[in-house]
Amino acid sequence: MDVEEMAKKATMKDLKEIAKKHDIELGRCPTKLKIAQKIPKEELEALVAKK
């Protein structure tokens, strides 16, 4: 599964929490895909797997 598919399955709230935990700057109007590309892939996969 690629990052785009995983971003669609994840919620914005969960993505923002992971980004905040890693001190990732999101910018002004982040999309789910932009956040998903910046966070570690392992955590994104774990997030989608638990849903």
Buried (B, 14 or more C-beta within 10 A) or exposed (E): EEBEEBBEBBEEEBBBEBBEEEEBEBEEEBEBBBBBEBBEEEBBEEBBEEE
